[in-house]
Amino acid sequence: MDEKILSIVSAKLKKWEGIPISEDKLKEIRDEVYKRTKSNKFAPFSNIKKWVKHARIELKRAQKPAAKAHPVIRAKKAERMQEEPLRAAPVQVPEFSKAVEASVNELKLSTQPHLQEVPLPKPTIVFDKVYLQSIKHEIAGIRQVMERVSRQLDKLEHELSSHRPDD
């Protein structure tokens, strides 16, 4: 990918840090790239999205050496992690109101099932004339194909029987 395009896109991303990139922003990137490079005037959004992706990767790579510049801090953090025993995060149990708990407990204790079988209404099927006509044509086409296949099978059977020596 062209370094000039990457630098243009990176500059735009730094300017818009924290703002979601919409279609308007993509158009603005495309216009800026065309203005500076006189190419990619009608670049599709898929290409622009690739440019944005590569620019973000480059920005992350540029930030990583700054984090690696302090090895003393990383060593101290590693020592602290070894000293502290691992603790499980506290599990948060959802709280329910007393009325909900009471009704759940009542259902658990009751011996009579509260489930009732409800008959579902049968769906109504509406046949359209056009739909039925298209089914008729499909069936007719299938019949024609089957007749043609049976004729071809008859020809093959006749040909096979003519090549067999009679016993």
N, C-alpha and C positions, 0 to 999 in steps of 0.2 A: 504494500500500500504506500502511496506517495506520502513522504514526510511532511510536505507542505499542507496537504489536506488534513493530516493528523494534527498538526499544530493549530490549524484554524478551528477544527472541531474541539480540540482540547481547550483552547481559549474560550470558546462559547460555553463549554461545560463548566469551566471554572466560574464564569460569569453567572451562570444559572444554577449554581450549587444549591441543592435542596428543593429545586422547583421541578416538578414532573415535566417530562418532555412530551409535548403534544404534537399534533400534526402541523400546527402553526410554527412551532419551534423547529421542526424538521425542514419546513419550507425556508425558514430563515437561515438555517445552516446551509441548505443547498444554494441559496442566493449569495451568501457570503463566500462560499467556495467558488462559485462562478465569477463573482466580482474580483476575487484575488487571483484566480488561476486561468480564467477565460476558458474553462472546460467544465464538463458535467452540468450543463445548463438544465437539462431535463432528466437528471439522475433519478431513478425510482427510489421510493422510500426504503426498499429493502437494502439498497446500497448505502443509503444514509444511515440506516440503523446499524449496519456493519461498521461504518466509520465511527459511530458513537461508541459501539462496543469496544473497538480497538483503542480508541482514545481513552476510554475508562480504564482499560487494562494498563495502558501506558502511565496514566495518572497514578494508579495503584502501585506500579513498579517504582515510580519516582518517590512515592511516600515511604516505601519499605526501607530504603537505606537510611532514612532519618530515624526510623525506629531501631535499626541495628547499630546506630552510632553510640548507644549507651550500654555497653556490655556489663558494666558494673551493676546497673539497675536490674538487668535480667538475672544476674547471678544472685543478687540479694533476694529477688522474688522467688527464685528456685529454692534457695535455702529456707525461706519462710514456708513455702509449700511443703517441704520435707518435714519441718518441725510441727506444723499443724496437722492433726489427724483429720482424715476425711470425715465430714459430717453429712448425713443425709438431709436433704431439704425437708422442712416440715410439711407434712401432708395437710392440705386444707380440706376439711370435710364440709360440704355444703350444709347450711342450716335451713331447716324447714319450720314453718309456723306450727304451733301446737295443734291447730285444727287439722292440718294435713297429717301430722304424725298420729293423731287420734283416729282419723278415718282409716289410715293404713293399718294400724294395729287392730282396729275393729274388723277389717276385711280379713286379716290373717287369722283372727280368732274364730270367725264365723264358720260354721260347718256347712251351711247351705251355699251352693254355688250361685253367684250373682250373674252368671253369664246366661244370656238368652239368645237363642238362635233366631235370627231375623231373616225371613226369606227375601231374597233380592228380586226385584222385578226383572222379567225377561226383557232383553233389549229388543227394540223394534227395528226391523230391518227394512229399509226402503230401497226398492229396486228401481233404478232409473232406466228408461227405455234405451238410452244411449249405452249405458253400462251393459244391459242385457244383449244389445245388438253387437257390441264389441266382443262379448263372450261367444256369441254365435259364430262370428267370423273367425275367432281363434280356434274354435272346435272344428269348423270346416277346414281350416288350414291344416290342422293336425290330422284330420281324416285323409286329406289329399297326400300328405307326406307318408302316412302309413300305407296307403294304396300303392304309391310309387315304390316304397321299400318292399312291399310284398311282391310286386311285379319283378323287381330286380332279384329278389330271392328265388322266384320261380324260374327266371332265366338262368341263374347260377345252378340251380338244382338240375335243370334240363341239360345244361352244358356238362355238368359233372356226370350225369347218367350217360351221356353220349360218349364220354371218354373212358368210362369203365368197360372193361371187357366183360361180356356176359358169361356167366358160369354155366 
